[in-house]
Amino acid sequence: MELRGSRWYFLAVETIAMKTKQLGNSDLFITPVGFGSWAIGGAGWQFGWGKQNDDASVAAIHRALERGINWIDTAAVYGLGHSEEIVSRALADWPGPRPYVFTKCGLRWDAQGRTRRDLSAASIRQECEDSLRRLGVDGIDLYQIHWPVETLKDVEEGWSTMAQLQWEGKVRWIGVSNFNVEQMTRAQAIAPITSLQPPFSLVHPEVEAEILPYCGREGIGTIVYSPMASGLLTGAMTRERISRLPEDDWRKHHPDFNEPKLSAHLALVERLRDIGKRHGCSAGAVAVAWTLQHPGVTAAIVGARRPEQVDDIAAAAALHLTPTDLDEIETIAELSQ
C-alpha cells in the first residue's frame, strides 16, 4: 500500500485468514471484529468526530479487509450519509471478495445536522432506498434499527417494516441496536431478531447483567460497539489530546472524557497497557479482547480512521486473555467505576 499524491493505492492484495462465528439465526459467519465506520463519517452533524481524511479512511477499510476482517458496520446518519459513501468508494476500489455490509436506519436529520428518531414505515423505506443507493449494493446484508423510540407501538411499526423489507429481498437479515429486553421481546413477537448491537466496554458494561443473557437465551447474535469506549481505552488518549479535540468532535464534552470520570479511566488504561505489554499488544487491543471473551458476545465493532490503526483491531481478534489477565482486568475495572 502506498500514498501517491492524495490517494492511496494497493500494490497487491494478500488477505489473512481469520476465524469466524455465526451471527444469530443468519447464514452470516463473521470475524471476531468488524470495521466500524462511525468516525469516518466526519463532521457536520450532532455526533460527528470532526473533519476526516477520506483517502485515509478508504485506505483503513482496505487494510482491514487485507487483514481478514469480513464485515463493515456503518449507518445512514454517520456524517449524514457520508460514511456510507466512503464505504461504497472503498468497496469499488477493493479487488478482493466483497465483505458483508451492515447499516442502520431510524435516525433522521435536519439542515443543521440535528438528529431525531423516526421508525415510521414510510421513513424506514425511504432510508433503505437511500442507503442502497449510497452504498451501491443490491441488498444490505444486515439492516438494523439504530435506536428505539419511546412508544412500543411505533417500535412494532418499525420492526414490521424491517421484516417486510427482508421478505422483499432488499435486506438479507434484520437486527436492532440499543434495544432493551422489553423492546426486543415485542419485536420478537413480530419477526425473529438476527442481532443486537449494544454498547459494551470496560467503561460501560451495563448490558452484561440482563441484555446479553437474554440474547443468549433467544439465539440473538450480539455485535458490540465502542469496545474501546470511543477511543478512550486505546492507550493513545491523553488529557492533552482531549483538550485539543475540535469543538465539533462530540467526545470533547462527553462525561467519559472529562472529570470526575477521566482520571479513573486513564488509570484503567495504564493497567491495560501493562497487561498488553505481556502479550505484545496495545491497551486498546486488551480492551477489545475483554469484550470478546464474554460468552454472550459474537463480535465487536472497532473503528479506525487510518491504516496503521487497523493492526490493533486485528491483534484484538487473535488475543487470548488468561484467567489471571481477566481477574486483573475485572479488579481494576471495578475500581474505575
C-alpha positions in Angstrom: 0.0 0.0 0.0 1.4 3.5 -0.8 0.2 7.1 -0.9 0.5 8.8 -4.3 -0.5 12.4 -4.2 -3.8 12.5 -2.3 -4.8 8.9 -3.0 -3.9 5.5 -1.5 -3.1 2.7 -3.9 -2.9 -1.0 -3.2 0.1 -2.7 -4.8 -1.2 -6.2 -4.1 -4.0 -8.0 -2.3 -2.9 -10.6 0.2 -5.6 -11.2 2.8 -5.1 -13.0 6.1 -7.4 -15.8 7.2 -9.4 -15.0 10.4 -11.8 -17.3 12.3 -15.5 -16.7 12.0 -18.6 -17.2 14.1 -22.3 -17.5 13.0 -24.3 -14.3 13.7 -27.5 -15.2 15.4 -30.1 -17.0 13.2 -28.4 -15.8 10.0 -26.2 -17.5 7.4 -23.5 -14.8 8.0 -20.2 -16.1 9.5 -18.4 -13.0 10.7 -14.9 -12.4 12.0 -14.4 -11.5 15.7 -14.0 -7.8 14.9 -15.7 -5.7 12.2 -14.7 -2.4 10.8 -16.7 0.4 12.4 -17.5 3.5 10.2 -18.9 6.0 12.7 -15.8 8.2 12.9 -15.1 8.3 9.2 -18.4 10.0 8.6 -16.6 13.2 9.6 -18.1 16.5 10.8 -21.2 18.4 10.2 -23.6 16.6 12.4 -24.6 16.2 16.1 -22.4 13.3 16.9 -19.5 13.8 14.5 -15.8 13.2 15.2 -14.6 16.3 13.4 -13.2 16.5 9.9 -11.6 13.3 8.5 -9.3 12.4 5.6 -11.4 10.4 3.2 -8.5 8.9 1.4 -7.0 7.7 4.7 -10.5 6.3 5.6 -10.7 4.3 2.4 -7.1 3.0 3.0 -8.1 2.0 6.5 -11.0 -0.1 5.2 -8.8 -1.7 2.7 -6.2 -2.5 5.4 -9.0 -4.1 7.5 -10.1 -6.3 4.6 -6.5 -7.2 3.9 -6.1 -8.3 7.5 -9.1 -10.7 7.0 -11.9 -8.7 8.6 -15.0 -9.6 6.6 -17.7 -7.1 7.6 -18.2 -3.4 7.8 -20.7 -1.6 10.0 -22.0 1.8 9.1 -25.2 3.8 9.4 -27.1 6.3 7.3 -26.7 9.1 9.9 -22.9 8.8 10.2 -21.8 12.0 8.5 -25.4 12.4 7.2 -24.8 9.8 4.5 -21.0 10.4 4.1 -19.9 7.3 5.9 -21.9 5.1 3.6 -20.5 6.9 0.6 -16.9 6.3 1.8 -17.7 2.6 2.4 -19.1 2.4 -1.2 -15.9 4.1 -2.5 -13.7 1.6 -0.6 -15.7 -1.4 -2.0 -15.5 -0.1 -5.5 -11.7 0.1 -5.2 -11.3 -3.2 -3.4 -10.2 -6.1 -5.8 -10.8 -8.9 -3.3 -14.1 -10.6 -2.2 -16.8 -8.2 -1.1 -17.2 -8.0 2.7 -20.6 -8.1 4.4 -22.1 -4.6 4.7 -24.2 -3.7 7.7 -26.0 -0.4 8.1 -28.8 1.2 10.2 -31.9 3.3 9.9 -34.3 5.2 12.2 -32.3 8.4 12.8 -33.2 11.3 10.5 -31.6 14.7 10.4 -32.3 18.3 9.7 -30.4 21.0 7.8 -28.3 21.8 11.0 -27.3 18.1 11.5 -29.6 17.6 14.5 -31.0 14.1 14.7 -34.4 12.7 15.6 -35.7 9.2 15.8 -38.3 8.0 13.3 -39.5 4.4 12.9 -42.5 5.1 10.7 -42.9 2.7 7.8 -42.5 5.4 5.2 -39.3 6.8 6.8 -37.6 3.4 7.1 -38.5 2.5 3.5 -37.0 5.8 2.3 -33.9 5.3 4.4 -33.4 1.8 2.9 -33.6 3.1 -0.6 -31.2 5.9 0.2 -28.7 3.5 1.8 -28.9 1.1 -1.1 -28.1 4.0 -3.5 -25.2 5.4 -1.4 -23.7 2.0 -0.7 -24.1 0.9 -4.4 -25.3 -2.5 -3.4 -28.4 -4.6 -4.5 -29.1 -5.7 -0.9 -28.0 -4.9 2.6 -26.6 -7.9 4.4 -27.8 -6.8 7.9 -30.2 -3.9 8.3 -30.6 -2.6 11.9 -32.9 -0.1 13.7 -30.4 2.3 15.1 -32.3 3.5 18.2 -35.7 2.6 19.6 -38.5 5.1 20.2 -40.4 5.5 23.5 -43.7 4.2 22.2 -43.8 0.4 21.8 -46.5 0.7 19.1 -44.0 2.7 17.0 -41.3 0.2 17.7 -43.6 -2.5 16.4 -44.4 -0.5 13.2 -40.7 0.0 12.5 -39.9 -3.7 13.1 -42.8 -4.8 10.9 -41.4 -2.7 8.1 -38.0 -4.2 8.6 -39.5 -7.7 8.3 -41.3 -6.6 5.1 -38.0 -5.3 3.6 -36.4 -8.7 4.4 -39.3 -10.5 2.7 -38.9 -8.3 -0.4 -35.2 -9.1 -0.6 -33.9 -5.6 -0.1 -32.2 -6.7 3.1 -30.9 -10.2 3.9 -31.2 -10.1 7.7 -32.6 -7.7 10.3 -31.4 -6.6 13.7 -31.7 -3.9 16.3 -29.3 -1.6 18.2 -29.6 -0.1 21.7 -32.9 -2.0 22.4 -33.7 -3.2 25.9 -35.3 -6.6 26.8 -38.9 -5.4 26.6 -38.4 -3.8 23.2 -36.7 -6.9 21.9 -39.4 -9.1 23.3 -42.1 -7.1 21.5 -40.1 -7.2 18.2 -39.5 -11.0 18.5 -43.3 -11.5 18.5 -43.4 -10.0 15.0 -40.3 -11.4 13.4 -37.0 -13.0 14.6 -34.2 -10.7 15.6 -30.9 -11.7 14.0 -28.7 -9.5 16.1 -28.5 -6.8 18.8 -25.9 -4.0 18.6 -25.3 -2.7 22.2 -22.6 -0.6 23.7 -20.2 -2.8 25.8 -16.8 -1.9 27.2 -14.9 -1.9 30.5 -16.2 1.6 31.0 -19.8 0.7 30.1 -20.5 -2.9 31.0 -24.2 -2.3 31.8 -25.6 -4.8 29.2 -23.8 -7.7 31.0 -26.5 -8.1 33.6 -29.7 -8.6 31.7 -29.4 -7.9 28.0 -26.6 -10.2 27.0 -28.1 -13.2 28.9 -31.5 -12.5 27.2 -29.8 -12.5 23.7 -28.1 -15.8 24.6 -31.4 -17.5 25.6 -33.1 -16.2 22.5 -30.4 -17.0 20.0 -29.8 -13.4 19.1 -26.3 -12.5 17.9 -24.5 -9.6 19.6 -22.1 -7.2 17.8 -21.0 -4.8 20.5 -20.0 -1.2 19.7 -17.5 1.1 21.3 -15.4 -1.7 23.0 -12.6 0.9 23.4 -15.1 3.5 24.7 -14.8 5.7 21.5 -11.0 5.8 21.7 -10.8 6.4 25.5 -9.2 3.0 26.1 -6.8 2.9 23.1 -3.8 4.0 25.1 -3.4 6.9 22.8 -5.8 9.2 24.5 -4.3 11.8 27.0 -5.6 14.9 28.8 -3.7 17.0 26.3 -5.1 15.2 23.3 -8.7 15.6 24.7 -8.1 19.3 25.3 -7.1 19.6 21.6 -10.1 17.8 20.2 -12.0 20.1 17.9 -15.3 21.6 19.1 -17.2 19.5 16.5 -15.9 16.3 18.0 -18.7 15.0 20.2 -16.3 13.4 22.7 -14.8 16.7 23.8 -17.7 17.5 26.1 -18.9 13.9 27.0 -18.7 13.0 30.7 -16.4 10.0 30.0 -13.7 12.3 28.6 -14.0 14.8 31.5 -13.6 14.9 35.2 -14.6 13.5 37.6 -14.5 10.3 35.5 -11.5 11.0 33.3 -8.8 10.3 36.0 -10.2 6.9 36.8 -10.5 6.0 33.1 -6.9 7.0 32.4 -5.7 5.0 35.4 -7.5 2.0 33.9 -5.7 2.5 30.6 -2.3 2.4 32.3 -3.2 -1.0 33.8 -4.4 -2.3 30.5 -1.2 -1.1 28.9 0.8 -3.2 31.4 -1.3 -6.3 30.5 -0.8 -5.5 26.8 2.9 -5.5 27.2 2.8 -9.1 28.4 1.1 -10.0 25.2 2.9 -7.6 22.9 -0.1 -5.5 22.1 -1.7 -2.2 23.0 -4.1 -1.3 25.8 -6.8 -0.9 23.2 -6.4 -4.5 21.9 -6.7 -5.8 25.5 -9.9 -3.7 26.0 -11.5 -5.2 22.8 -10.3 -8.7 23.7 -12.0 -8.4 27.1 -15.4 -7.9 25.4 -14.8 -10.8 23.0 -14.1 -13.2 25.9 -17.7 -12.8 27.1 -19.8 -15.8 26.0 -22.7 -13.6 25.1 -20.7 -11.6 22.5 -20.5 -12.7 18.9 -18.2 -10.0 17.7 -17.1 -6.4 18.3 -17.2 -3.3 16.1 -13.9 -1.4 16.2 -13.4 1.9 14.3 -10.2 3.1 12.5 -9.5 6.3 10.6 -6.0 5.4 9.3 -4.5 2.2 8.1 -2.0 1.9 10.9 -4.8 1.8 13.4 -6.1 -1.4 12.0 -3.3 -3.6 13.3 -4.6 -3.1 16.9 -8.0 -4.3 15.7 -6.5 -7.5 14.2 -4.4 -8.0 17.3 -7.5 -8.0 19.5 -9.2 -10.7 17.3 -6.3 -13.0 18.0 -5.5 -12.1 21.6 -6.3 -14.8 24.2 -6.5 -13.4 27.7 -5.6 -15.7 30.5 -7.7 -16.2 33.7 -5.1 -14.2 35.5 -5.4 -11.4 32.9 -9.2 -11.4 33.3 -9.1 -11.4 37.1 -6.8 -8.4 37.0 -8.9 -6.6 34.4 -12.1 -7.1 36.4 -10.5 -5.8 39.5 -9.1 -2.6 38.0 -12.4 -2.1 36.1 -14.4 -2.2 39.3 -12.1 0.3 40.9 -12.6 2.7 38.0 -16.4 2.6 38.0 
